[in-house]
Amino acid sequence: MKKSNFIALDSLSLQEFDENSELIPLMTPEDEEAINNEELPETLPILSLRNTVLFPGVVIPITAGRDKSIKLINDANKGGKVIGVVSQKDESVENPTAKDINETGTVARILRVLKMPDGNVTVIIQGKKRFKVAEVLTEEPYMNATIRDLAEAKPTVDNEEFSAIIDSIKDLALEIIKESPNIPSEASFAIKNIESNSFLINFVSSNMNLSVAEKQSLLEMDDLKKRALATLKFMNVEFQKLELKNDIQSKVQMDMSQQQREYFLHQQMKTIQEELGGVSHDEELEEMKLRASEKQWDEQVAKHFDKEIAKMQRMNPQVAEYSIQRNYLELFLDLPWNEFSTDKFDLKHAKKVLDRDHFGLEDVKRRIIEYLAVLKLRNDMKSPILCLYGPPGVGKTSLGKSIAEALGREYVRISLGGLRDEAEIRGHRKTYIGAMPGRIIQSLKKAGTSNPVFVLDEIDKLSNSHQGDPSSAMLEVLDPEQNSEFYDNFLEMGYDLSKVMFIATSNSLSTIQPALRDRMEIINVTGYTIEEKVEIAKRHLLPKQLKEHGLSTDHLKIGKAQLEKIVEGYTRESGVRGLEKQIAKMVRYAAKNIAMEEDYNVKVSNEDVVEVLGGAKLERDKYENNNVAGVVTGLAWTRVGGDILFIESILSKGKGTLSITGNLGKVMKESATIAMEYIKSNADRFGIDTAVFDNYNVHIHVPEGATPKDGPSAGVTMLTSLVSLFTQKKVKKSLAMTGEITLRGKVLPVGGIKEKILAAKRARIKEILLCEENRRDIEEIKADYLKGLTFHYVTDMSDVIKIALTSQKVKNAKKL
C-alpha cells in the first residue's frame, strides 16, 4: 500500500494540504446505503484522470492542469458539484477523446476546490457510485456523456466465504501497515474502524501500489466477492514484495555495519603494524615503483603500468579488488619484458649435446642444427614452430631439454593432454574470483626470459568442451606472424612470443586441428631398429637405471646379445619405454641379491634373463611358414610403431558367401570385398574355375581379434590370400606386403613405410612387396635399416600375384 496522509475534512486548509495527500474519511453502512439510493443524472461532465482510478466511497485530491479539466471543475463546482470520473487508457494522451477513456467510471461529488499558486486547480472529490459511459455527447468545451448505472452483485450477510475474505483483507492490510515504514501507524485505526465491507475493498484497492490498468480491472468487476478475492491476491503480492525489501535492507544494513567494523579494525591493525616496523601499503607501492624503474619495457607497457598503479593508489586497501590489483601488478613486474638469454652459436657443441643425449633421430638433429645456423647468420629470425610427430617412447619430449641446453636457453614444458578450458591458455579476466593468467604467461614468468625453449607436450590430446576450444586458442600462440602480440585475458595487453622456440610433440596428426597443424613444421620421429634399441639401452637406459637403484657398472653387466633378447622377446614398441622397464627389473634383481647378500651373476646370461623376466612373451610376430594356402603376411602401422599381421582365408562347401572376421573396420572389410570381386572378374587370368565361387563359401580372418584394425593397406595381402586359396599354390617364403587396391586392378601407395620396414626386420622377413610410388619413401630411409631386405615395386594386382605366388602347390591341396 502506498504512502497516505490522513486529513480530516473540517481541518483542511491550503497551508496544510500536500498535493500527494489523500483524504480518507470513514464511510459508515448508513452513508453507503444513502449513496446507493441516490438517483444518477442522465448526463454528466466527464473528467478523465491520467494516473489513478477513483473507487466508490473513497476521497482523493486531484490536481487539474489541463484547461478543459479546470473549466469542467469550475462549472461543476458552481452547479450541482457532481461529475463523472474515468481513467485514461494511455496517460500520455494530452487531449483525450471518447476512444481514449475507459467506459467504466465513478460518479464523484466535489467536496472542495483549491486554487494553487502555480495556476493549477486541486479538487477534492469523493466517489459515489460506479457507472458506464453510454454515449459521449460533446467534447467541447469539455466532455459530456450519457451514463447508466452499474448494478453490483453483493453476497448475502451469512456468506461465510465472503466474510473470511474480508477478515483476511483486514488482517493483511494491518500487516502491510505494520511492515511498511512509509505508511503511518494511524492508518491501522482507519482499517479497524471501517464497518462497510464494500468500502473496505474500495479503500484498500485505491491505496495499493497497482497500475492504472490493474485498478481499472478491479473497478470493472460487478461481483463484490470476486473483487474482494482479486484485491486479496494483489495484497498478498505486495506483502511478499514488502517482506523481501525489508529483508534485503536489514541484510545491507548488517553488511554495512560489519564493513565499518572491519574498516576500523584494519585501520587499528595498520597503525599497530607501522608502530612495530611492518610494511605499510604506501611502502609497498613505493617498492613496486622502484622495481618498475629497473624494468626494460617499452613506452606502451610503462604507460599501462603507471595507469594501473595509480588506480591501486586510489583504492581502499580493505576492499577485495585491492588484492586482485596487487597480484596483477606483481605479475607485471615478474614477467621478463624484453629480457632475453644469450644464444650459443657453437654448432659443433650443439651437435655433441644432441648426439650425447639421443641416439639416432638424424632428421630432427639436422633440422635443429639448420635452425641454429640460420639464427647465427641473421640473428633476428623469428623462432620456428616444430612439431615432433611419432609413436610414444621415442624421445620427443626429452629432445626439448637437449635443444634448450644446446642453445643455452631456459627450458619450459607444458603438458596439454586433456586440456579443455580455453582459459588455461589465454587466462581468466581479472573480474573473476581466483582469476589467473594462462599457462603461457605463467611459464614465461617461471622461465625468467622471453626466449625459452617451450615444449608443448601431447598437443594432439587437446580436447574441447563448453568452456571453449583450447586448440583454437593455440592458433595465435603458434603463428610466427601473430604471436608478437599474444593477448592474455588476465594481462589485458599483448606479450611478444616471437622469440620463443616452440616445440610441440604429438603421437597422431589426425586429431590436431588442420589450422593448427598448418602452423607447425612436422618432423617425423620414427621408431628405432633393434640395433638402435640395443645401443640406446647400453648407452643410456642401463646406466640411468643403475644410478637410480644405487648401483654401479661393477654390480651388473648386460651384454648386447642379452639386450637384444630382451628387446625381441619382451618388448613390442617403437620407442624404448617398455625396454627401460624390463632393464629396471634386471637391475632390481641385482639390487635384491646385493641387499640380501646372495650370489648372482654380475654378467647376465640368457638363462638369467628368462629367470628374471620369465619366458619370452612376444615371439608371435615372427614370420610363419608358407605350408598352408591362403595365409599371407601383411605389414601394418599402429600407434606404437609398425607390426606384421597375418591374413588367413579358408574355403567351405556352401553357396558362395563371403565372411570377414577379426574386429575389422569398414575400410578393411571393403578391401576384402574389392579383392574378391576383382578375382571373380579375372578368374581366367589366374587359372581359377568360376564354379568354385558358387559352390564354396569364403571366410577371411585376421588373427588377434581383440585388437581393432582398419585401413586400406591390407588390400594386396587379402588379394594374395584369396588367389592362393583358390589356386592352392604356396606363397613365396619370407615375403610380406602392403598396399591399397582398386577395382581396376591398380595398387596404390600407403603410409607408415619406415615403421613397417622395421616390423618386417624384427619378424625376419627377407622380401617386401609394395607400390611403385612408395619407392621414394624407401629412398629416404637410411641404408642401414634396409640391409638384408629385397624390395619388389608393383603397379598392378597381376604383378602382385606373379611375384607373391609360386607354381608349387601346398601340401594336402584341396581339389576344387
Long-range contacts (C-beta under 8 A, 24 or more apart in sequence): 1-173, 1-176, 1-177, 1-180, 1-183, 1-187, 1-204, 1-207, 1-208, 1-209, 1-238, 2-182, 2-183, 2-207, 2-208, 2-209, 3-182, 3-183, 4-183, 4-184, 4-187, 4-207, 5-184, 6-184, 6-186, 6-187, 6-190, 9-59, 9-111, 9-112, 9-124, 12-112, 12-124, 14-114, 17-61, 17-114, 17-122, 19-61, 19-63, 19-116, 19-122, 21-61, 22-59, 22-60, 22-61, 22-206, 22-207, 23-59, 23-60, 23-61, 23-111, 23-124, 24-58, 24-59, 24-190, 24-203, 25-59, 25-126, 26-190, 26-193, 26-194, 26-199, 27-57, 27-194, 27-196, 27-199, 28-195, 28-196, 29-195, 29-196, 31-57, 31-196, 32-57, 32-196, 32-198, 32-199, 35-128, 35-129, 36-129, 38-128, 38-129, 40-107, 40-129, 40-131, 40-147, 40-148, 40-149, 41-80, 41-82, 41-147, 42-146, 42-147, 43-137, 43-144, 43-145, 43-146, 43-147, 44-82, 44-83, 44-84, 44-107, 44-131, 44-144, 44-145, 44-147, 45-72, 45-75, 45-76, 45-83, 45-84, 45-142, 45-143, 45-144, 46-83, 46-84, 46-85, 46-86, 46-101, 46-105, 46-133, 46-136, 46-142, 46-143, 46-144, 46-145, 47-72, 47-73, 47-83, 47-84, 47-85, 47-86, 47-108, 47-142, 48-86, 48-87, 48-88, 48-96, 48-100, 48-101, 48-143, 49-85, 49-86, 49-87, 49-88, 50-87, 50-88, 50-91, 51-91, 51-212, 52-87, 52-212, 52-215, 53-87, 53-206, 53-212, 53-215, 53-216, 53-218, 53-219, 54-85, 54-105, 54-106, 54-108, 54-125, 54-127, 54-206, 55-106, 55-127, 55-202, 55-203, 55-205, 55-206, 55-215, 55-218, 55-219, 56-106, 56-127, 56-128, 56-129, 56-130, 56-198, 56-199, 56-202, 57-126, 57-127, 57-128, 57-196, 57-198, 57-199, 57-202, 57-203, 58-126, 58-127, 58-199, 58-202, 58-203, 58-206, 59-111, 59-124, 59-125, 59-126, 59-127, 60-124, 60-125, 60-206, 61-122, 61-123, 61-124, 61-125, 62-122, 62-123, 62-124, 62-125, 63-116, 63-120, 63-121, 63-122, 64-120, 64-121, 64-122, 64-123, 65-120, 66-94, 66-95, 68-95, 68-141, 68-142, 68-143, 69-121, 69-142, 70-120, 70-121, 71-141, 71-142, 72-141, 72-142, 72-143, 73-110, 73-113, 73-121, 73-123, 74-113, 74-121, 75-142, 76-110, 77-110, 77-113, 77-123, 81-109, 81-110, 82-107, 82-108, 82-109, 82-110, 82-128, 83-107, 83-108, 83-110, 83-125, 84-108, 84-131, 84-133, 84-145, 84-147, 85-125, 85-127, 86-133, 87-212, 87-215, 87-216, 88-212, 91-212, 96-143, 97-136, 97-139, 98-133, 98-136, 98-139, 98-143, 98-145, 101-133, 101-143, 102-216, 102-220, 103-132, 103-133, 104-130, 104-131, 104-132, 104-133, 104-150, 104-216, 104-219, 104-220, 105-130, 105-131, 105-132, 105-133, 105-219, 106-130, 106-131, 106-219, 107-131, 107-147, 127-202, 130-219, 150-222, 151-222, 152-198, 152-222, 152-223, 152-224, 153-222, 153-223, 153-224, 153-225, 154-198, 154-224, 155-224, 155-225, 159-225, 161-225, 162-197, 162-224, 162-225, 162-228, 165-225, 165-228, 165-229, 165-232, 166-197, 166-200, 166-201, 166-228, 168-232, 169-200, 169-201, 169-204, 169-228, 169-231, 169-232, 169-235, 170-200, 172-232, 172-235, 172-236, 172-239, 173-204, 173-235, 175-239, 176-235, 176-238, 176-239, 176-242, 179-239, 179-242, 179-243, 179-246, 180-242, 197-224, 197-228, 198-224, 201-227, 201-228, 201-231, 204-231, 204-235, 205-231, 205-234, 208-234, 208-235, 208-238, 209-238, 210-234, 262-318, 263-318, 266-317, 266-318, 270-317, 281-317, 284-326, 285-309, 285-312, 285-313, 288-329, 288-330, 288-333, 291-333, 292-333, 295-333, 295-337, 296-337, 296-338, 296-339, 297-337, 297-338, 298-337, 298-338, 300-493, 301-337, 301-493, 304-493, 305-329, 305-332, 308-332, 324-430, 324-435, 328-430, 328-490, 331-437, 331-441, 331-445, 331-490, 331-491, 332-491, 334-445, 335-441, 335-444, 335-445, 335-491, 335-495, 336-444, 336-445, 336-447, 336-448, 336-449, 336-450, 337-450, 338-450, 338-496, 339-448, 339-449, 339-450, 340-449, 340-450, 340-451, 340-499, 341-408, 341-409, 341-410, 341-449, 341-451, 341-452, 342-408, 343-372, 343-375, 343-407, 343-408, 343-409, 343-451, 344-406, 344-407, 344-408, 345-372, 345-375, 345-376, 347-372, 347-373, 347-376, 349-406, 350-406, 350-407, 353-402, 353-405, 353-406, 354-402, 354-403, 354-406, 357-398, 357-399, 357-401, 357-402, 358-395, 358-398, 358-399, 358-402, 359-528, 359-532, 359-535, 359-536, 359-539, 359-540, 360-528, 360-532, 360-536, 361-394, 361-395, 361-399, 361-525, 362-782, 363-523, 363-524, 363-525, 364-388, 364-399, 364-523, 364-525, 367-521, 367-523, 368-403, 368-406, 372-406, 372-407, 382-480, 382-498, 382-499, 383-451, 383-480, 383-498, 383-499, 383-500, 383-501, 383-502, 384-480, 384-501, 384-521, 385-478, 385-480, 385-502, 385-504, 385-519, 385-520, 385-521, 386-501, 386-502, 386-503, 386-504, 386-520, 386-521, 386-523, 387-459, 387-503, 387-504, 387-505, 387-506, 387-517, 387-520, 387-521, 387-522, 387-523, 388-503, 388-504, 388-505, 388-506, 388-523, 388-525, 389-505, 389-506, 389-507, 389-508, 389-509, 389-522, 389-523, 389-524, 389-525, 390-507, 390-524, 390-525, 390-526, 390-527, 390-574, 391-507, 391-527, 391-573, 391-574, 391-575, 391-639, 391-640, 391-641, 391-755, 392-507, 392-573, 392-574, 392-575, 392-577, 392-639, 392-640, 393-573, 393-574, 393-575, 393-576, 393-577, 393-578, 394-525, 394-526, 394-527, 394-528, 394-574, 394-575, 394-576, 395-525, 395-575, 395-576, 396-505, 396-525, 397-455, 397-457, 397-505, 399-503, 399-525, 400-453, 400-455, 400-503, 400-505, 401-455, 403-453, 403-501, 403-503, 404-452, 404-453, 407-453, 407-501, 409-449, 409-451, 409-452, 409-453, 409-501, 410-447, 410-448, 410-449, 410-452, 410-453, 411-452, 411-453, 411-455, 412-443, 412-444, 412-446, 412-447, 412-452, 412-453, 412-454, 412-455, 413-454, 413-455, 413-457, 414-439, 414-440, 414-443, 414-454, 414-455, 414-456, 414-457, 415-457, 415-458, 416-456, 416-457, 416-458, 416-459, 416-461, 416-462, 416-470, 417-457, 417-458, 417-461, 418-461, 418-463, 419-461, 419-462, 419-463, 419-470, 420-462, 420-463, 420-464, 420-465, 420-467, 420-470, 421-465, 421-467, 421-468, 421-470, 422-467, 422-468, 422-469, 422-470, 422-472, 422-473, 423-467, 423-468, 423-489, 424-470, 425-470, 425-473, 425-474, 425-477, 426-473, 426-487, 426-488, 426-489, 427-488, 427-489, 427-490, 427-491, 428-489, 428-490, 429-489, 429-490, 430-490, 430-492, 435-490, 436-490, 437-488, 437-490, 437-491, 438-488, 438-489, 438-490, 440-477, 440-486, 440-488, 440-497, 441-488, 441-490, 441-491, 441-495, 444-495, 444-500, 450-496, 450-497, 450-499, 450-500, 451-499, 451-500, 451-501, 452-500, 452-501, 453-500, 453-501, 453-503, 454-500, 454-501, 454-502, 454-503, 455-503, 455-504, 455-505, 456-502, 456-503, 456-504, 456-505, 457-505, 458-505, 458-506, 458-507, 459-504, 459-505, 459-506, 459-512, 459-516, 460-506, 460-507, 460-508, 460-509, 460-510, 460-511, 460-512, 461-511, 471-512, 471-513, 471-516, 472-513, 474-516, 475-513, 475-515, 475-516, 475-519, 477-502, 478-502, 478-504, 478-516, 478-519, 478-520, 479-519, 507-639, 508-639, 524-754, 526-574, 526-754, 526-755, 526-758, 527-573, 527-574, 527-575, 527-641, 527-642, 527-754, 527-755, 527-758, 528-574, 528-575, 528-576, 528-758, 529-758, 529-761, 529-784, 529-785, 530-564, 530-567, 530-568, 530-761, 530-762, 531-784, 533-563, 533-567, 533-571, 533-576, 533-579, 534-560, 534-563, 534-564, 534-567, 536-576, 536-579, 537-563, 537-566, 537-567, 537-576, 537-579, 537-580, 537-583, 538-563, 541-576, 541-579, 541-580, 541-583, 542-583, 542-587, 544-580, 545-580, 545-583, 545-584, 545-587, 546-587, 548-584, 549-584, 549-587, 549-588, 549-591, 550-591, 551-587, 551-590, 551-591, 551-594, 554-602, 555-590, 555-591, 555-594, 555-602, 556-586, 556-587, 556-590, 556-602, 556-604, 557-602, 557-603, 557-604, 558-583, 558-586, 558-604, 559-603, 559-604, 561-606, 562-604, 562-605, 562-606, 562-608, 562-609, 565-606, 565-609, 565-616, 566-609, 566-613, 568-616, 568-618, 568-762, 569-609, 569-613, 569-616, 569-617, 569-618, 569-619, 570-613, 570-616, 570-617, 570-618, 571-618, 572-618, 572-621, 572-640, 572-643, 573-640, 573-641, 574-640, 574-641, 574-642, 574-755, 574-758, 575-640, 575-641, 582-613, 585-612, 585-613, 586-612, 586-613, 621-759, 621-762, 621-763, 622-763, 622-764, 623-734, 623-736, 623-763, 623-764, 623-765, 625-733, 626-730, 626-731, 626-732, 626-733, 626-810, 627-730, 627-810, 627-811, 628-810, 629-724, 629-725, 629-727, 629-728, 629-729, 629-730, 629-810, 629-813, 629-814, 630-721, 630-722, 630-724, 630-725, 631-721, 631-724, 631-731, 632-717, 632-718, 632-720, 632-721, 632-724, 632-731, 632-737, 632-804, 633-717, 633-735, 633-736, 633-737, 633-763, 633-765, 634-713, 634-714, 634-717, 634-736, 634-737, 634-738, 635-713, 635-736, 635-737, 635-738, 635-756, 635-759, 635-760, 635-768, 636-709, 636-711, 636-713, 636-714, 636-738, 636-756, 636-759, 637-711, 637-713, 637-751, 637-752, 637-755, 637-756, 641-755, 641-758, 641-759, 642-752, 642-754, 642-755, 642-756, 642-757, 642-758, 642-759, 642-760, 643-759, 644-736, 644-759, 644-760, 644-763, 644-765, 645-702, 645-703, 645-704, 645-709, 645-714, 646-702, 646-703, 647-700, 647-701, 647-702, 647-714, 647-717, 647-718, 647-720, 647-721, 648-700, 648-701, 648-702, 648-703, 648-721, 649-698, 649-699, 649-700, 649-701, 649-718, 649-721, 649-722, 649-724, 649-725, 650-698, 650-699, 650-701, 650-725, 651-692, 651-696, 651-697, 651-698, 651-725, 651-726, 651-814, 651-816, 652-696, 652-697, 652-699, 653-695, 653-696, 653-697, 654-695, 654-696, 654-697, 655-694, 655-695, 655-697, 656-693, 656-694, 656-695, 656-696, 656-697, 656-698, 657-697, 657-698, 658-697, 658-698, 658-699, 658-700, 659-697, 659-698, 659-699, 659-700, 660-699, 660-700, 660-701, 661-699, 661-700, 661-701, 661-702, 661-705, 662-700, 662-701, 662-702, 662-703, 662-704, 662-705, 662-709, 663-702, 663-705, 663-706, 663-707, 663-708, 663-709, 664-702, 664-709, 664-710, 665-708, 665-709, 665-710, 665-711, 666-710, 667-710, 667-711, 667-712, 668-702, 668-709, 668-710, 668-711, 668-712, 668-714, 670-712, 671-712, 671-714, 671-715, 671-718, 671-740, 671-741, 672-700, 672-718, 674-715, 674-741, 674-742, 674-743, 675-715, 675-718, 675-719, 675-722, 675-741, 676-722, 677-743, 678-719, 678-741, 678-743, 678-745, 678-797, 679-719, 679-722, 679-723, 679-726, 682-745, 682-798, 683-726, 685-798, 686-723, 686-726, 686-727, 686-801, 687-727, 688-723, 688-726, 688-727, 689-816, 692-726, 692-816, 696-816, 698-722, 698-725, 711-750, 712-740, 712-741, 712-748, 712-750, 713-738, 713-739, 713-740, 713-750, 713-751, 713-752, 714-738, 715-739, 715-740, 715-741, 715-747, 716-740, 716-741, 716-747, 716-769, 716-794, 716-797, 716-800, 719-797, 719-800, 719-801, 720-800, 720-801, 720-804, 720-805, 723-801, 723-805, 724-804, 724-805, 726-816, 727-805, 728-809, 728-810, 728-813, 728-814, 728-816, 729-805, 729-806, 729-807, 729-808, 729-809, 729-810, 730-805, 730-806, 730-808, 730-809, 730-810, 731-804, 731-805, 731-806, 732-767, 732-803, 732-804, 732-805, 732-806, 733-766, 734-764, 734-765, 734-766, 734-767, 735-765, 735-766, 735-767, 735-768, 735-769, 735-803, 735-804, 736-760, 736-763, 736-765, 736-767, 736-768, 736-769, 737-768, 737-769, 737-770, 737-800, 737-804, 738-768, 738-769, 738-770, 739-769, 739-770, 739-771, 739-774, 739-794, 739-800, 740-771, 741-797, 745-796, 745-797, 745-798, 746-795, 746-796, 746-797, 747-771, 747-772, 747-794, 747-795, 747-796, 747-797, 747-799, 747-800, 748-773, 749-773, 749-774, 749-777, 750-774, 753-777, 753-778, 753-781, 754-781, 754-785, 757-781, 757-785, 757-786, 757-789, 758-785, 760-789, 761-785, 761-788, 761-789, 765-789, 766-790, 767-791, 767-792, 768-792, 769-794, 769-800, 769-803, 769-804, 770-794, 771-795
